[in-house]
Amino acid sequence: MRLKELRLAKGISQLKLAMDLSMNQNSISRYENGAREADYKTLILLADYFNVSIDYLLERTNNPEINR
C-alpha cells in the first residue's frame, strides 16, 4: 500500500494521520509495514483523505485520479 508514501508527501506524521481519521497510530504503522490490511471502510477513509483512488492506494495503478 502507498500509505507511507502519501503520508510523507503530505508532510504529516503517523500520529497526525491517526488523529485526523480517529484511529490510533499503531494501526497506521501496521498498515504501512504490511503487518495489517485495511478493511473496506478504512480504505475508503484513507483514499478520501489523500484524494486518491483506492486502486492507487493499493498500487493497482499509477494514476492517482479518482473516477467518479
PDB file of N, H, CA, C and O in Angstrom:
ATOM      1  N   MET A   1       0.852  -1.179   0.000  1.00  0.00           N
ATOM      2  CA  MET A   1       0.000   0.000   0.000  1.00  0.00           C
ATOM      3  C   MET A   1       0.895   1.239   0.000  1.00  0.00           C
ATOM      4  O   MET A   1       1.972   1.243   0.595  1.00  0.00           O
ATOM      5  N   ARG A   2       0.437   2.268  -0.665  1.00  0.00           N
ATOM      6  H   ARG A   2      -0.438   2.265  -1.149  1.00  0.00           H
ATOM      7  CA  ARG A   2       1.197   3.520  -0.781  1.00  0.00           C
ATOM      8  C   ARG A   2       0.970   4.472   0.384  1.00  0.00           C
ATOM      9  O   ARG A   2       1.276   5.658   0.269  1.00  0.00           O
ATOM     10  N   LEU A   3       0.463   4.002   1.459  1.00  0.00           N
ATOM     11  H   LEU A   3       0.215   3.037   1.552  1.00  0.00           H
ATOM     12  CA  LEU A   3       0.096   4.873   2.569  1.00  0.00           C
ATOM     13  C   LEU A   3       1.274   5.706   3.067  1.00  0.00           C
ATOM     14  O   LEU A   3       1.146   6.922   3.212  1.00  0.00           O
ATOM     15  N   LYS A   4       2.403   5.082   3.328  1.00  0.00           N
ATOM     16  H   LYS A   4       2.507   4.094   3.210  1.00  0.00           H
ATOM     17  CA  LYS A   4       3.554   5.819   3.849  1.00  0.00           C
ATOM     18  C   LYS A   4       4.018   6.885   2.860  1.00  0.00           C
ATOM     19  O   LYS A   4       4.320   8.016   3.241  1.00  0.00           O
ATOM     20  N   GLU A   5       4.070   6.506   1.587  1.00  0.00           N
ATOM     21  H   GLU A   5       3.825   5.587   1.278  1.00  0.00           H
ATOM     22  CA  GLU A   5       4.483   7.444   0.541  1.00  0.00           C
ATOM     23  C   GLU A   5       3.564   8.672   0.509  1.00  0.00           C
ATOM     24  O   GLU A   5       4.035   9.807   0.434  1.00  0.00           O
ATOM     25  N   LEU A   6       2.268   8.436   0.563  1.00  0.00           N
ATOM     26  H   LEU A   6       1.885   7.514   0.624  1.00  0.00           H
ATOM     27  CA  LEU A   6       1.300   9.535   0.542  1.00  0.00           C
ATOM     28  C   LEU A   6       1.406  10.397   1.799  1.00  0.00           C
ATOM     29  O   LEU A   6       1.335  11.624   1.733  1.00  0.00           O
ATOM     30  N   ARG A   7       1.575   9.746   2.925  1.00  0.00           N
ATOM     31  H   ARG A   7       1.633   8.749   2.978  1.00  0.00           H
ATOM     32  CA  ARG A   7       1.666  10.467   4.196  1.00  0.00           C
ATOM     33  C   ARG A   7       2.902  11.360   4.219  1.00  0.00           C
ATOM     34  O   ARG A   7       2.827  12.522   4.617  1.00  0.00           O
ATOM     35  N   LEU A   8       4.034  10.816   3.793  1.00  0.00           N
ATOM     36  H   LEU A   8       4.094   9.871   3.470  1.00  0.00           H
ATOM     37  CA  LEU A   8       5.275  11.600   3.783  1.00  0.00           C
ATOM     38  C   LEU A   8       5.203  12.743   2.779  1.00  0.00           C
ATOM     39  O   LEU A   8       5.716  13.831   3.039  1.00  0.00           O
ATOM     40  N   ALA A   9       4.570  12.504   1.633  1.00  0.00           N
ATOM     41  H   ALA A   9       4.153  11.620   1.421  1.00  0.00           H
ATOM     42  CA  ALA A   9       4.423  13.556   0.621  1.00  0.00           C
ATOM     43  C   ALA A   9       3.594  14.716   1.165  1.00  0.00           C
ATOM     44  O   ALA A   9       3.808  15.872   0.802  1.00  0.00           O
ATOM     45  N   LYS A  10       2.651  14.392   2.036  1.00  0.00           N
ATOM     46  H   LYS A  10       2.477  13.452   2.331  1.00  0.00           H
ATOM     47  CA  LYS A  10       1.808  15.422   2.646  1.00  0.00           C
ATOM     48  C   LYS A  10       2.500  16.073   3.850  1.00  0.00           C
ATOM     49  O   LYS A  10       2.048  17.100   4.357  1.00  0.00           O
ATOM     50  N   GLY A  11       3.595  15.463   4.294  1.00  0.00           N
ATOM     51  H   GLY A  11       3.962  14.629   3.882  1.00  0.00           H
ATOM     52  CA  GLY A  11       4.384  16.017   5.398  1.00  0.00           C
ATOM     53  C   GLY A  11       3.730  15.864   6.762  1.00  0.00           C
ATOM     54  O   GLY A  11       3.847  16.746   7.612  1.00  0.00           O
ATOM     55  N   ILE A  12       3.043  14.752   6.974  1.00  0.00           N
ATOM     56  H   ILE A  12       2.948  14.035   6.283  1.00  0.00           H
ATOM     57  CA  ILE A  12       2.394  14.540   8.264  1.00  0.00           C
ATOM     58  C   ILE A  12       2.913  13.263   8.923  1.00  0.00           C
ATOM     59  O   ILE A  12       3.385  12.345   8.252  1.00  0.00           O
ATOM     60  N   SER A  13       2.815  13.230  10.230  1.00  0.00           N
ATOM     61  H   SER A  13       2.432  13.976  10.774  1.00  0.00           H
ATOM     62  CA  SER A  13       3.258  12.067  10.990  1.00  0.00           C
ATOM     63  C   SER A  13       2.164  11.009  11.043  1.00  0.00           C
ATOM     64  O   SER A  13       1.008  11.271  10.713  1.00  0.00           O
ATOM     65  N   GLN A  14       2.548   9.828  11.457  1.00  0.00           N
ATOM     66  H   GLN A  14       3.488   9.615  11.725  1.00  0.00           H
ATOM     67  CA  GLN A  14       1.561   8.761  11.660  1.00  0.00           C
ATOM     68  C   GLN A  14       0.534   9.201  12.704  1.00  0.00           C
ATOM     69  O   GLN A  14      -0.661   8.942  12.559  1.00  0.00           O
ATOM     70  N   LEU A  15       1.002   9.858  13.739  1.00  0.00           N
ATOM     71  H   LEU A  15       1.973  10.069  13.857  1.00  0.00           H
ATOM     72  CA  LEU A  15       0.099  10.301  14.804  1.00  0.00           C
ATOM     73  C   LEU A  15      -0.912  11.323  14.282  1.00  0.00           C
ATOM     74  O   LEU A  15      -2.095  11.241  14.613  1.00  0.00           O
ATOM     75  N   LYS A  16      -0.467  12.272  13.482  1.00  0.00           N
ATOM     76  H   LYS A  16       0.494  12.339  13.213  1.00  0.00           H
ATOM     77  CA  LYS A  16      -1.364  13.285  12.912  1.00  0.00           C
ATOM     78  C   LYS A  16      -2.418  12.613  12.030  1.00  0.00           C
ATOM     79  O   LYS A  16      -3.603  12.932  12.125  1.00  0.00           O
ATOM     80  N   LEU A  17      -1.991  11.691  11.180  1.00  0.00           N
ATOM     81  H   LEU A  17      -1.028  11.432  11.103  1.00  0.00           H
ATOM     82  CA  LEU A  17      -2.925  10.979  10.315  1.00  0.00           C
ATOM     83  C   LEU A  17      -3.934  10.210  11.155  1.00  0.00           C
ATOM     84  O   LEU A  17      -5.135  10.255  10.892  1.00  0.00           O
ATOM     85  N   ALA A  18      -3.445   9.512  12.153  1.00  0.00           N
ATOM     86  H   ALA A  18      -2.469   9.475  12.366  1.00  0.00           H
ATOM     87  CA  ALA A  18      -4.326   8.739  13.028  1.00  0.00           C
ATOM     88  C   ALA A  18      -5.342   9.644  13.720  1.00  0.00           C
ATOM     89  O   ALA A  18      -6.522   9.306  13.802  1.00  0.00           O
ATOM     90  N   MET A  19      -4.893  10.770  14.208  1.00  0.00           N
ATOM     91  H   MET A  19      -3.934  11.044  14.141  1.00  0.00           H
ATOM     92  CA  MET A  19      -5.803  11.702  14.887  1.00  0.00           C
ATOM     93  C   MET A  19      -6.831  12.266  13.906  1.00  0.00           C
ATOM     94  O   MET A  19      -8.009  12.377  14.244  1.00  0.00           O
ATOM     95  N   ASP A  20      -6.402  12.619  12.708  1.00  0.00           N
ATOM     96  H   ASP A  20      -5.445  12.528  12.434  1.00  0.00           H
ATOM     97  CA  ASP A  20      -7.320  13.162  11.702  1.00  0.00           C
ATOM     98  C   ASP A  20      -8.411  12.159  11.316  1.00  0.00           C
ATOM     99  O   ASP A  20      -9.530  12.546  10.981  1.00  0.00           O
ATOM    100  N   LEU A  21      -8.074  10.872  11.367  1.00  0.00           N
ATOM    101  H   LEU A  21      -7.165  10.558  11.640  1.00  0.00           H
ATOM    102  CA  LEU A  21      -9.007   9.825  10.942  1.00  0.00           C
ATOM    103  C   LEU A  21      -9.659   9.094  12.126  1.00  0.00           C
ATOM    104  O   LEU A  21     -10.353   8.094  11.939  1.00  0.00           O
ATOM    105  N   SER A  22      -9.432   9.597  13.330  1.00  0.00           N
ATOM    106  H   SER A  22      -8.868  10.409  13.482  1.00  0.00           H
ATOM    107  CA  SER A  22      -9.972   8.975  14.549  1.00  0.00           C
ATOM    108  C   SER A  22      -9.555   7.510  14.663  1.00  0.00           C
ATOM    109  O   SER A  22     -10.364   6.630  14.957  1.00  0.00           O
ATOM    110  N   MET A  23      -8.284   7.284  14.424  1.00  0.00           N
ATOM    111  H   MET A  23      -7.627   7.999  14.185  1.00  0.00           H
ATOM    112  CA  MET A  23      -7.695   5.947  14.544  1.00  0.00           C
ATOM    113  C   MET A  23      -6.543   6.041  15.528  1.00  0.00           C
ATOM    114  O   MET A  23      -6.253   7.117  16.050  1.00  0.00           O
ATOM    115  N   ASN A  24      -5.887   4.919  15.783  1.00  0.00           N
ATOM    116  H   ASN A  24      -6.123   4.044  15.359  1.00  0.00           H
ATOM    117  CA  ASN A  24      -4.690   5.010  16.613  1.00  0.00           C
ATOM    118  C   ASN A  24      -3.438   4.862  15.758  1.00  0.00           C
ATOM    119  O   ASN A  24      -3.469   4.250  14.690  1.00  0.00           O
ATOM    120  N   GLN A  25      -2.353   5.421  16.232  1.00  0.00           N
ATOM    121  H   GLN A  25      -2.328   5.918  17.099  1.00  0.00           H
ATOM    122  CA  GLN A  25      -1.097   5.458  15.488  1.00  0.00           C
ATOM    123  C   GLN A  25      -0.578   4.051  15.207  1.00  0.00           C
ATOM    124  O   GLN A  25       0.051   3.814  14.176  1.00  0.00           O
ATOM    125  N   ASN A  26      -0.836   3.135  16.102  1.00  0.00           N
ATOM    126  H   ASN A  26      -1.347   3.327  16.940  1.00  0.00           H
ATOM    127  CA  ASN A  26      -0.382   1.757  15.936  1.00  0.00           C
ATOM    128  C   ASN A  26      -0.996   1.123  14.682  1.00  0.00           C
ATOM    129  O   ASN A  26      -0.317   0.388  13.965  1.00  0.00           O
ATOM    130  N   SER A  27      -2.255   1.401  14.420  1.00  0.00           N
ATOM    131  H   SER A  27      -2.807   1.999  15.003  1.00  0.00           H
ATOM    132  CA  SER A  27      -2.913   0.869  13.221  1.00  0.00           C
ATOM    133  C   SER A  27      -2.261   1.417  11.960  1.00  0.00           C
ATOM    134  O   SER A  27      -2.016   0.671  11.012  1.00  0.00           O
ATOM    135  N   ILE A  28      -1.980   2.710  11.943  1.00  0.00           N
ATOM    136  H   ILE A  28      -2.179   3.317  12.713  1.00  0.00           H
ATOM    137  CA  ILE A  28      -1.329   3.336  10.791  1.00  0.00           C
ATOM    138  C   ILE A  28       0.022   2.667  10.550  1.00  0.00           C
ATOM    139  O   ILE A  28       0.358   2.333   9.414  1.00  0.00           O
ATOM    140  N   SER A  29       0.787   2.474  11.603  1.00  0.00           N
ATOM    141  H   SER A  29       0.514   2.745  12.526  1.00  0.00           H
ATOM    142  CA  SER A  29       2.095   1.834  11.495  1.00  0.00           C
ATOM    143  C   SER A  29       1.972   0.431  10.918  1.00  0.00           C
ATOM    144  O   SER A  29       2.763   0.042  10.059  1.00  0.00           O
ATOM    145  N   ARG A  30       1.001  -0.320  11.377  1.00  0.00           N
ATOM    146  H   ARG A  30       0.358  -0.004  12.075  1.00  0.00           H
ATOM    147  CA  ARG A  30       0.807  -1.693  10.885  1.00  0.00           C
ATOM    148  C   ARG A  30       0.370  -1.716   9.422  1.00  0.00           C
ATOM    149  O   ARG A  30       0.786  -2.595   8.667  1.00  0.00           O
ATOM    150  N   TYR A  31      -0.460  -0.762   9.017  1.00  0.00           N
ATOM    151  H   TYR A  31      -0.798  -0.048   9.631  1.00  0.00           H
ATOM    152  CA  TYR A  31      -0.843  -0.671   7.602  1.00  0.00           C
ATOM    153  C   TYR A  31       0.388  -0.371   6.751  1.00  0.00           C
ATOM    154  O   TYR A  31       0.578  -0.959   5.687  1.00  0.00           O
ATOM    155  N   GLU A  32       1.218   0.550   7.231  1.00  0.00           N
ATOM    156  H   GLU A  32       1.064   1.028   8.096  1.00  0.00           H
ATOM    157  CA  GLU A  32       2.396   0.952   6.458  1.00  0.00           C
ATOM    158  C   GLU A  32       3.427  -0.160   6.325  1.00  0.00           C
ATOM    159  O   GLU A  32       4.062  -0.283   5.277  1.00  0.00           O
ATOM    160  N   ASN A  33       3.606  -0.961   7.350  1.00  0.00           N
ATOM    161  H   ASN A  33       3.091  -0.860   8.201  1.00  0.00           H
ATOM    162  CA  ASN A  33       4.636  -2.006   7.268  1.00  0.00           C
ATOM    163  C   ASN A  33       4.086  -3.356   6.817  1.00  0.00           C
ATOM    164  O   ASN A  33       4.817  -4.346   6.782  1.00  0.00           O
ATOM    165  N   GLY A  34       2.802  -3.396   6.474  1.00  0.00           N
ATOM    166  H   GLY A  34       2.209  -2.591   6.502  1.00  0.00           H
ATOM    167  CA  GLY A  34       2.214  -4.606   5.934  1.00  0.00           C
ATOM    168  C   GLY A  34       1.814  -5.647   6.956  1.00  0.00           C
ATOM    169  O   GLY A  34       1.446  -6.763   6.590  1.00  0.00           O
ATOM    170  N   ALA A  35       1.877  -5.305   8.228  1.00  0.00           N
ATOM    171  H   ALA A  35       2.175  -4.399   8.526  1.00  0.00           H
ATOM    172  CA  ALA A  35       1.500  -6.254   9.276  1.00  0.00           C
ATOM    173  C   ALA A  35      -0.010  -6.396   9.402  1.00  0.00           C
ATOM    174  O   ALA A  35      -0.506  -7.341  10.015  1.00  0.00           O
ATOM    175  N   ARG A  36      -0.730  -5.455   8.820  1.00  0.00           N
ATOM    176  H   ARG A  36      -0.327  -4.687   8.322  1.00  0.00           H
ATOM    177  CA  ARG A  36      -2.190  -5.468   8.883  1.00  0.00           C
ATOM    178  C   ARG A  36      -2.745  -4.916   7.575  1.00  0.00           C
ATOM    179  O   ARG A  36      -2.159  -4.015   6.975  1.00  0.00           O
ATOM    180  N   GLU A  37      -3.878  -5.461   7.135  1.00  0.00           N
ATOM    181  H   GLU A  37      -4.354  -6.193   7.622  1.00  0.00           H
ATOM    182  CA  GLU A  37      -4.532  -4.962   5.928  1.00  0.00           C
ATOM    183  C   GLU A  37      -5.775  -4.171   6.313  1.00  0.00           C
ATOM    184  O   GLU A  37      -6.520  -4.552   7.217  1.00  0.00           O
ATOM    185  N   ALA A  38      -5.980  -3.075   5.616  1.00  0.00           N
ATOM    186  H   ALA A  38      -5.375  -2.766   4.883  1.00  0.00           H
ATOM    187  CA  ALA A  38      -7.125  -2.214   5.891  1.00  0.00           C
ATOM    188  C   ALA A  38      -8.408  -2.845   5.365  1.00  0.00           C
ATOM    189  O   ALA A  38      -8.406  -3.490   4.317  1.00  0.00           O
ATOM    190  N   ASP A  39      -9.501  -2.656   6.097  1.00  0.00           N
ATOM    191  H   ASP A  39      -9.502  -2.133   6.949  1.00  0.00           H
ATOM    192  CA  ASP A  39     -10.800  -3.120   5.621  1.00  0.00           C
ATOM    193  C   ASP A  39     -11.360  -2.090   4.632  1.00  0.00           C
ATOM    194  O   ASP A  39     -10.760  -1.037   4.416  1.00  0.00           O
ATOM    195  N   TYR A  40     -12.514  -2.407   4.035  1.00  0.00           N
ATOM    196  H   TYR A  40     -13.001  -3.262   4.211  1.00  0.00           H
ATOM    197  CA  TYR A  40     -13.097  -1.517   3.023  1.00  0.00           C
ATOM    198  C   TYR A  40     -13.346  -0.116   3.558  1.00  0.00           C
ATOM    199  O   TYR A  40     -13.019   0.871   2.900  1.00  0.00           O
ATOM    200  N   LYS A  41     -13.916  -0.030   4.730  1.00  0.00           N
ATOM    201  H   LYS A  41     -14.182  -0.833   5.264  1.00  0.00           H
ATOM    202  CA  LYS A  41     -14.230   1.270   5.322  1.00  0.00           C
ATOM    203  C   LYS A  41     -12.959   2.113   5.495  1.00  0.00           C
ATOM    204  O   LYS A  41     -12.956   3.310   5.210  1.00  0.00           O
ATOM    205  N   THR A  42     -11.898   1.484   5.958  1.00  0.00           N
ATOM    206  H   THR A  42     -11.900   0.511   6.190  1.00  0.00           H
ATOM    207  CA  THR A  42     -10.630   2.190   6.175  1.00  0.00           C
ATOM    208  C   THR A  42      -9.999   2.589   4.848  1.00  0.00           C
ATOM    209  O   THR A  42      -9.445   3.681   4.731  1.00  0.00           O
ATOM    210  N   LEU A  43     -10.076   1.716   3.851  1.00  0.00           N
ATOM    211  H   LEU A  43     -10.526   0.828   3.946  1.00  0.00           H
ATOM    212  CA  LEU A  43      -9.536   2.051   2.532  1.00  0.00           C
ATOM    213  C   LEU A  43     -10.229   3.284   1.956  1.00  0.00           C
ATOM    214  O   LEU A  43      -9.575   4.169   1.404  1.00  0.00           O
ATOM    215  N   ILE A  44     -11.540   3.338   2.085  1.00  0.00           N
ATOM    216  H   ILE A  44     -12.071   2.619   2.533  1.00  0.00           H
ATOM    217  CA  ILE A  44     -12.300   4.491   1.602  1.00  0.00           C
ATOM    218  C   ILE A  44     -11.889   5.745   2.366  1.00  0.00           C
ATOM    219  O   ILE A  44     -11.699   6.806   1.772  1.00  0.00           O
ATOM    220  N   LEU A  45     -11.755   5.619   3.669  1.00  0.00           N
ATOM    221  H   LEU A  45     -11.910   4.757   4.151  1.00  0.00           H
ATOM    222  CA  LEU A  45     -11.357   6.742   4.517  1.00  0.00           C
ATOM    223  C   LEU A  45      -9.984   7.280   4.105  1.00  0.00           C
ATOM    224  O   LEU A  45      -9.798   8.490   3.975  1.00  0.00           O
ATOM    225  N   LEU A  46      -9.032   6.375   3.901  1.00  0.00           N
ATOM    226  H   LEU A  46      -9.183   5.392   4.007  1.00  0.00           H
ATOM    227  CA  LEU A  46      -7.678   6.782   3.512  1.00  0.00           C
ATOM    228  C   LEU A  46      -7.652   7.391   2.114  1.00  0.00           C
ATOM    229  O   LEU A  46      -7.000   8.411   1.893  1.00  0.00           O
ATOM    230  N   ALA A  47      -8.354   6.772   1.175  1.00  0.00           N
ATOM    231  H   ALA A  47      -8.884   5.943   1.355  1.00  0.00           H
ATOM    232  CA  ALA A  47      -8.391   7.293  -0.195  1.00  0.00           C
ATOM    233  C   ALA A  47      -9.020   8.684  -0.229  1.00  0.00           C
ATOM    234  O   ALA A  47      -8.532   9.572  -0.928  1.00  0.00           O
ATOM    235  N   ASP A  48     -10.094   8.870   0.521  1.00  0.00           N
ATOM    236  H   ASP A  48     -10.491   8.148   1.089  1.00  0.00           H
ATOM    237  CA  ASP A  48     -10.734  10.192   0.585  1.00  0.00           C
ATOM    238  C   ASP A  48      -9.815  11.219   1.241  1.00  0.00           C
ATOM    239  O   ASP A  48      -9.741  12.364   0.795  1.00  0.00           O
ATOM    240  N   TYR A  49      -9.128  10.818   2.278  1.00  0.00           N
ATOM    241  H   TYR A  49      -9.187   9.888   2.640  1.00  0.00           H
ATOM    242  CA  TYR A  49      -8.221  11.731   2.993  1.00  0.00           C
ATOM    243  C   TYR A  49      -7.119  12.250   2.058  1.00  0.00           C
ATOM    244  O   TYR A  49      -6.810  13.442   2.050  1.00  0.00           O
ATOM    245  N   PHE A  50      -6.536  11.342   1.275  1.00  0.00           N
ATOM    246  H   PHE A  50      -6.787  10.375   1.282  1.00  0.00           H
ATOM    247  CA  PHE A  50      -5.442  11.730   0.386  1.00  0.00           C
ATOM    248  C   PHE A  50      -5.923  12.111  -1.015  1.00  0.00           C
ATOM    249  O   PHE A  50      -5.118  12.461  -1.879  1.00  0.00           O
ATOM    250  N   ASN A  51      -7.235  12.041  -1.236  1.00  0.00           N
ATOM    251  H   ASN A  51      -7.889  11.757  -0.535  1.00  0.00           H
ATOM    252  CA  ASN A  51      -7.841  12.397  -2.524  1.00  0.00           C
ATOM    253  C   ASN A  51      -7.233  11.587  -3.677  1.00  0.00           C
ATOM    254  O   ASN A  51      -6.865  12.133  -4.718  1.00  0.00           O
ATOM    255  N   VAL A  52      -7.142  10.284  -3.462  1.00  0.00           N
ATOM    256  H   VAL A  52      -7.441   9.841  -2.617  1.00  0.00           H
ATOM    257  CA  VAL A  52      -6.650   9.369  -4.485  1.00  0.00           C
ATOM    258  C   VAL A  52      -7.643   8.216  -4.616  1.00  0.00           C
ATOM    259  O   VAL A  52      -8.509   8.029  -3.761  1.00  0.00           O
ATOM    260  N   SER A  53      -7.510   7.452  -5.687  1.00  0.00           N
ATOM    261  H   SER A  53      -6.807   7.603  -6.382  1.00  0.00           H
ATOM    262  CA  SER A  53      -8.371   6.285  -5.849  1.00  0.00           C
ATOM    263  C   SER A  53      -7.883   5.152  -4.940  1.00  0.00           C
ATOM    264  O   SER A  53      -6.722   5.118  -4.532  1.00  0.00           O
ATOM    265  N   ILE A  54      -8.782   4.243  -4.639  1.00  0.00           N
ATOM    266  H   ILE A  54      -9.725   4.270  -4.970  1.00  0.00           H
ATOM    267  CA  ILE A  54      -8.398   3.076  -3.851  1.00  0.00           C
ATOM    268  C   ILE A  54      -7.406   2.221  -4.641  1.00  0.00           C
ATOM    269  O   ILE A  54      -6.479   1.653  -4.064  1.00  0.00           O
ATOM    270  N   ASP A  55      -7.596   2.130  -5.950  1.00  0.00           N
ATOM    271  H   ASP A  55      -8.349   2.591  -6.419  1.00  0.00           H
ATOM    272  CA  ASP A  55      -6.647   1.383  -6.777  1.00  0.00           C
ATOM    273  C   ASP A  55      -5.242   1.966  -6.674  1.00  0.00           C
ATOM    274  O   ASP A  55      -4.265   1.218  -6.637  1.00  0.00           O
ATOM    275  N   TYR A  56      -5.129   3.285  -6.628  1.00  0.00           N
ATOM    276  H   TYR A  56      -5.922   3.893  -6.658  1.00  0.00           H
ATOM    277  CA  TYR A  56      -3.820   3.918  -6.480  1.00  0.00           C
ATOM    278  C   TYR A  56      -3.246   3.596  -5.100  1.00  0.00           C
ATOM    279  O   TYR A  56      -2.067   3.264  -4.976  1.00  0.00           O
ATOM    280  N   LEU A  57      -4.058   3.693  -4.096  1.00  0.00           N
ATOM    281  H   LEU A  57      -5.015   3.963  -4.197  1.00  0.00           H
ATOM    282  CA  LEU A  57      -3.637   3.403  -2.726  1.00  0.00           C
ATOM    283  C   LEU A  57      -3.117   1.968  -2.612  1.00  0.00           C
ATOM    284  O   LEU A  57      -2.144   1.711  -1.903  1.00  0.00           O
ATOM    285  N   LEU A  58      -3.762   1.043  -3.307  1.00  0.00           N
ATOM    286  H   LEU A  58      -4.552   1.252  -3.884  1.00  0.00           H
ATOM    287  CA  LEU A  58      -3.393  -0.370  -3.257  1.00  0.00           C
ATOM    288  C   LEU A  58      -2.354  -0.764  -4.313  1.00  0.00           C
ATOM    289  O   LEU A  58      -2.054  -1.945  -4.485  1.00  0.00           O
ATOM    290  N   GLU A  59      -1.810   0.233  -5.016  1.00  0.00           N
ATOM    291  H   GLU A  59      -2.054   1.192  -4.877  1.00  0.00           H
ATOM    292  CA  GLU A  59      -0.769   0.039  -6.027  1.00  0.00           C
ATOM    293  C   GLU A  59      -1.241  -0.802  -7.209  1.00  0.00           C
ATOM    294  O   GLU A  59      -0.448  -1.519  -7.820  1.00  0.00           O
ATOM    295  N   ARG A  60      -2.526  -0.713  -7.532  1.00  0.00           N
ATOM    296  H   ARG A  60      -3.170  -0.130  -7.036  1.00  0.00           H
ATOM    297  CA  ARG A  60      -3.064  -1.408  -8.704  1.00  0.00           C
ATOM    298  C   ARG A  60      -2.946  -0.544  -9.948  1.00  0.00           C
ATOM    299  O   ARG A  60      -3.109  -1.032 -11.066  1.00  0.00           O
ATOM    300  N   THR A  61      -2.661   0.751  -9.756  1.00  0.00           N
ATOM    301  H   THR A  61      -2.529   1.149  -8.847  1.00  0.00           H
ATOM    302  CA  THR A  61      -2.468   1.688 -10.859  1.00  0.00           C
ATOM    303  C   THR A  61      -1.487   2.762 -10.400  1.00  0.00           C
ATOM    304  O   THR A  61      -1.286   2.975  -9.204  1.00  0.00           O
ATOM    305  N   ASN A  62      -0.889   3.423 -11.364  1.00  0.00           N
ATOM    306  H   ASN A  62      -1.052   3.250 -12.335  1.00  0.00           H
ATOM    307  CA  ASN A  62      -0.012   4.555 -11.048  1.00  0.00           C
ATOM    308  C   ASN A  62      -0.729   5.887 -11.246  1.00  0.00           C
ATOM    309  O   ASN A  62      -0.129   6.952 -11.104  1.00  0.00           O
ATOM    310  N   ASN A  63      -2.009   5.817 -11.574  1.00  0.00           N
ATOM    311  H   ASN A  63      -2.497   4.951 -11.689  1.00  0.00           H
ATOM    312  CA  ASN A  63      -2.817   7.008 -11.780  1.00  0.00           C
ATOM    313  C   ASN A  63      -3.622   7.290 -10.495  1.00  0.00           C
ATOM    314  O   ASN A  63      -4.518   6.521 -10.149  1.00  0.00           O
ATOM    315  N   PRO A  64      -3.305   8.384  -9.795  1.00  0.00           N
ATOM    316  CA  PRO A  64      -3.980   8.669  -8.532  1.00  0.00           C
ATOM    317  C   PRO A  64      -5.385   9.243  -8.685  1.00  0.00           C
ATOM    318  O   PRO A  64      -6.101   9.387  -7.694  1.00  0.00           O
ATOM    319  N   GLU A  65      -5.792   9.574  -9.925  1.00  0.00           N
ATOM    320  H   GLU A  65      -5.210   9.457 -10.729  1.00  0.00           H
ATOM    321  CA  GLU A  65      -7.082  10.237 -10.129  1.00  0.00           C
ATOM    322  C   GLU A  65      -8.244   9.322  -9.783  1.00  0.00           C
ATOM    323  O   GLU A  65      -8.200   8.110  -9.995  1.00  0.00           O
ATOM    324  N   ILE A  66      -9.278   9.941  -9.246  1.00  0.00           N
ATOM    325  H   ILE A  66      -9.314  10.925  -9.074  1.00  0.00           H
ATOM    326  CA  ILE A  66     -10.492   9.231  -8.866  1.00  0.00           C
ATOM    327  C   ILE A  66     -11.466   9.302 -10.019  1.00  0.00           C
ATOM    328  O   ILE A  66     -11.711  10.383 -10.554  1.00  0.00           O
ATOM    329  N   ASN A  67     -12.023   8.179 -10.409  1.00  0.00           N
ATOM    330  H   ASN A  67     -11.824   7.301  -9.975  1.00  0.00           H
ATOM    331  CA  ASN A  67     -13.043   8.135 -11.464  1.00  0.00           C
ATOM    332  C   ASN A  67     -14.407   8.062 -10.823  1.00  0.00           C
ATOM    333  O   ASN A  67     -14.833   7.004 -10.362  1.00  0.00           O
ATOM    334  N   ARG A  68     -15.091   9.188 -10.795  1.00  0.00           N
ATOM    335  H   ARG A  68     -14.746  10.049 -11.170  1.00  0.00           H
ATOM    336  CA  ARG A  68     -16.422   9.233 -10.181  1.00  0.00           C
ATOM    337  C   ARG A  68     -17.465   9.448 -11.215  1.00  0.00           C
ATOM    338  O   ARG A  68     -18.651   9.514 -10.891  1.00  0.00           O
TER     339      ARG A  68
END
